[in-house]
Amino acid sequence: MRFEAAPDGAKRLHRFGLAIRAQRERKGLTLADMAAAHGYSTSAWSRYENGSPIPPELPAKLDELMETQGMFAVLWDVVKDEMWPDRYRDYMRLEGAAQEIAEYAPYVVPGLLQTPAYARALFVAGHPEWSEDRIEREVEARMGRQARFGGDDRPYLSGVLDEAVIRRIVGGPAVMREQLERLLPLLDTKDSVLSVAPFTRGTRCGLDGPLILLTLPDDGQAAYFEGLVNGQLLEDPNGVRIHRRAYDRLRVESASLEESTALITAAIKELRP
């Protein structure tokens, strides 16, 4: 699934960074002081002040350090909703609230499971015209989407990966090996279940693109289906139900835990020097 920060969102991030710098200088703090206070590196603080996406827990820490009575938390609520193009904004809002996320990935590792190096390789290959700074901003934005998985409100994640996903080498053998090694522990946990849909299972059940299904706190359902040209967000119960059934068939057709583990492990071994 392709998410790229909107131009207006990038401008707002830049203004957010200027606010950080202004408050830091008002307090007489250096970047090294900021790093010592909260553990992020001086280079990370420099990126944040220059408009890179920030970790979602940072606004509260900024308010505490700068004594700004919630100013940064309020600013971030505005900025984060404007980071994405209109066609993705509603999806991002729903994803941020979802209690369960189910995803079918036929081409590449889902963004919520990507390592920074894997994500960077995808951006470099897909957007050769982008500057290094733009690429780093996009990588940090993608990593920011993963922050919920480290918190108490982490969603339950279910995923089906086509075997092409684990066979397609993105970023070179070392990057791909790191990515696959990250997937292995997530195959079966209390918060996640992943499986591989092997080539040997043949044709998939009518899905020709990535699919994401969201279960919301009020038990509402949403589906995002990406075709060859663009994506479509569905909240209509009938439309979501059709895609949910297609995903359920994919789960049935995919490999068992043991088979999925063996397929990923074999792919890792093939990538070793």
N, C-alpha and C positions, 0 to 999 in steps of 0.2 A: 504494500500500500504506500502511495507516494504522498507525503505531507511536506510541503515547503512553506516556510514562513512568508506571510504576505508582506508586500512592500510597506504598507501603512503600519503593520505590526513591527517591522524592523525599525521604523522611525520612532515608534513608541518605546521600543527597547532601548534605543539610543538615548532618549530623554530620561528613561529610568536610570540608565547608567550615569547620566549627567547629575541626576539627583543624588546618587550614591557619592559621587565625587564631591559635590557641593557640601554635603553633610560631613563627609570625612574631613575636608579641609576646614570646615567650621569648627570641628572638634580638635583640629591640630594633629590628626592621625596620619601616619604614612601607610603605604601598602603593606609594609612589613608589620606594622601594628595590627592591621586588619587580619593578616595571615596568622599572627600569634593569637589573636582573640578568638578566631573561629576555625582555624585549621586549614582553610583553603590556601592554596599557594599564592604568592604575590602575582604570578603571571595570570592566575585565574581571576584575581581581583581586578587586574588591569583589563582583562577581557570583559568582565561584567561592566566596568565603567565605560567601556567602549561599545556597549550595545549587544553583547552576547547574551543568550538566554541564561537565566540563573536557576540554581536548584530551588525547588518550590518551598523548602524550609527556610530559605535565606531571608525573606522579608521580615519575619518575626525576629530573627537574630539581629537584623539591621536596626529594627525599632528599639530593641533592648540596648544595643551598643550605642546608638546615636541619641537615645532618649527622645524619640520622635512620636511617642504616643499613638502608634498604629498607622502612621502616615505611609510607611512602605508597604504594609499589608494592604491598605486601601488602593495604593497605586498599582500594586501587582494584580489585584483583582481586575482592574481595568485593562492592564497590559496583556495579561495572559489570554483574555478573551479576544484580543485583537491581533494575535500573532499569526492567525491562519486565514487563508482566503475564505470568502463567504461560503463557498460550497463545502468547506471542511469545518467551519466554525461550529455548526450544530453538532457534527459528529464528535469533535473534540470535547464539547460540553458533555455529551452523553457518555463518552468513554471515561471522562474524569469522575463520573458518578456511578458507573456500572459496578454491580456486585459480582457479575460473572461475565467473562469474555470468552467467546468461542471463535476460533479462526481457522479457516482453510487457506493454506499457502501453497500455490502451485509452482511458484517461480523462485522466490527468495525467502530467507528467514524473515518472519514477521518483525516489524519494527520494535515491538515490545520485548523481543528476545535478542535483538542484535547487540553485538559488542561494538564499542566505539570504532575499532579498526575496520570491522565489516561494514558498518554504516558509512564510514568515510570513503571506503572503496566504491560503494554504490553511488555516492554523490559525485565522486571524481569521474567515474565512468559515464554516468548519466548526464552530467553537466560540465563538460570540459571547458565551457566559457566562464565558469564561476571562479572567483578569486579564492585564494586559500582562506582568507578571513570569512568569506561567505560560507564556504564549506564547513569551517569550524563552527560557525553559528548554527548551521543546520544540524550538525552532529550533536551539539549540546542541546538543541531543542528536542531532538529525538531521544536523547538520554534522559531529558527531563520528563518525558512521558512515562519513563520506567520507574520514576521515583515512588509511585504508590506501592510498588511491590516490596518496598522496604519498610512500609508503615503498618500501623495497626488496622487500617481500613483496606488492606490489599484485596484486590478482587481475585476470584477463583478463575484460573486460566485453563482452557481446554484448547488443544491445537492438533490439527492434522497437517502434516508436512508431506507434500509429494516427494518421492524419492529424488526427483530432479533437484530439489532444494539442497539436499545433502551431498549431491554429486557435482553440482555446478560450483566450480572453484571461483570464489570472489576474493579479489585482493591478493591472490597468491596462496601457496600451500600453508605458510605459517599463519596468515590471517584466518584462513578457512579452518585450519586445525583448531585454533583457539575458539572459533565460533562453535564448532561441533562439540568441543569439550565443555562448553558452557551449556549446551542443550542436554547433555547426558543426565546431569543431576535433576533436571526438571521433568523427566519422563513420568515420574510417579511420586508426587509429594502430596501433603495435605492441602496445598494451594494450587497444584497444577497437575495436568495429565496431558502428555503429548504422545503422538504415535506417527509412524511413517506409513504412507500409502505406497506400497512397492510397485515397481513397474509391472511385476508379474500379475497384479490384480487387474490389469487391463484398463478399459475406459472408465473414467469417473462419471458419476451420475448427473450428467447434464450441466455441470459447473465448468465454465471456460475461463474463469478468472478468480481472483482472491475474494473471499467472503468473510465478513466479521459479523458476529451476532452478539448483541449486548442484552443483558438482563439488568434492569434498573431497580433501584430501591423499592419502588412501588409495584414491583413485579411486571412493569411494562417491558416491552420488547422492542428492539430496533435492529435493523440489519443494514450493513453497508456492503454493496456488491460492486466490484470494479470490473468494468468491461474493457474492451480494447481501446476505446476513445476516452471515456470518462467514467466517473463513479456515480452511484445513486444511493442516497440514504432513504431507507424505508422505515416508517413508523406505523404504517397501516397494518393491522393485525393479520389480514389475509396474506399480504405480501411477505410479511415476516415468517408466517407459518410455512409457506412454500419453501423458503430458504432454510428454515430450521429442519424441515424434513430431509432436504438435500444433504445438509450437514450430518444428520443422524445416519444417513445411508453411507456417507463417507467414513464415519467412525466405524461402522460395522465392517466395511470393506478394508479398512486399514489393518496393519500388522498388530500382533499382540505386543505386550510390553517386552517380552523376551526377544521377539523378532525385531522390533524397533531398535532395541539396545544393540543387537547384533549388527544391524545394518549401519547404524551410526558408528559403532566401534570399528567395523571394517573400513568405513570411509576414512576414519581418523588414521588407521594404520597405513592406508595407501598414501596418505599425505606426509608421513614421517620421512625424514631424510634417509 
